């Protein structure tokens, strides 16, 4: 009798485990495909908003394009239009920063330099292999 009860309990535990495995797999897939990339994008957007400086050209979520006139804790004063009208907006309303800063320029320059170095290396390898082919032909 005791053996039958233990066997029934083990079967129910195993069936519960088999039932929950697909649910856990779905949660893991959702995390890696949806939640994690969205959090990464949110962090990048927050960093962009926190790095806004006076003189940057920005675009708001409503499509207003202007130049930042002053920066406060959670608001910006943006100068728009030819008549230099100023509006105050919240930082969360900024969707793009169109101004390239020194850090971004330095990163782009480093990437260009790395590409040119790799091209030079490839050219050197190609010329080396052509020298070897010329020696073989002789």
N, C-alpha and C positions, 0 to 999 in steps of 0.2 A: 504494500500500500504506500509506504513512504517512498519507495523507488518510483512509483507511478507519479506521485505528486512532484518529486524532484525533476523527473523527465518532462512533465507538463510545464513546470516553471521555466526550465531551460528552453523549451520550445517557444514559450511566449516571449522570453527575453530575446531570443534570436529573431523572432518575427518582428518585434519592435525595432530592433537594430536595423533590419533590412528595410523597414518602413521609413526610418529617419535618414538613412544614407542618401537617397535622392534629394531630400529636402536640404541637407547640409551641402551637397554638391551644387545645387541651384544657388544657394546663398553665396558660396565661394565664387562661382562664375559671375554672379551679379556684382560682387565686390570688385573683381579684377576688370570687368568690362565696363561697368557704369560708375560705380562710386569712386574708385581710386582716380581715374582720369578727371572726373569732375572736381574732386578736391584739389588736384594739381593745378587745374585751370583757375580755380578760385584763388589759390595762393598766388599765382602769377598776376592775376588781376588786382589783388589787394596790394601786392608789392608795387605794381605799376602806379596805383593810386597814391600810395604813400611816398613815392619818389617824384611826384609832380613838383616842379619848381616854377618860380616866377619866370615868365617869358616862354614857357612851353605852349605849343599849339595843341589844343585838345578838341575832341569831338564828344559831345554828350550823348546820352542814350536817346534823347529827343532829336538829335541831328544838328544841334547848334554847334558851329565851329567858331572857336575864338582863342584868344591868347590869354594866359593866366596873368592876372594883374596882381593878386595877392593870395597867399595861402594861409589858412587858419587851421585849427584842429580838425574840424569836420566839414568846413565850407571853403569854397574858392570864389574869388571875384574874377569874372571872365570879361574881357573886353571884346565886343563883337561889332561887326559892321564898320562902314566907312565913317560914320559919325561918332565913333568911339564910345558907344553906349556900353555901360557896364551892368552885368547881372551877377547875382550871387546864387551859387548852386551848391548842392551837397556833393561831397567827394564820391559817394556811391553812384552818382549820375554820370560820371565820366566813363565812357566806353573805350576810348582810344587816346593814346598820347602820340601825336604825330612827330614830335621832336626827338631827334636821335641825340643821346647824351654821350659823354666821353667813354663811359664804360662799354656801351654798346659798340662804339666806334673801335675801341681797343680790341674787343672780342672779334669783330669783323676783320680787323687788320691782322690779328693773330691767325685767323682761319685762312686768309689769303696767303700769308707767309708760309703756313704749313702746306698749302696746296702747291705753291711755287717750289718749295723744297722737295716735295714728292715728285713733281714734274722733272726737276733737275736730276734727281736720283734715277728716275726712269730713263731719261735721255742718256745718262752716263752708262747705265746697264745696256741700253741699246747700242751705243757706240762701242762698248766693250765687246758685245757679241758680234758686231759687224767686223771688228778688228780680228777676232778669232776666226770668223768665216774667211776673211781675206788671207790669213795665215794658212788655213787649211787648203785653200784653192792654190796657193803657191806651192 
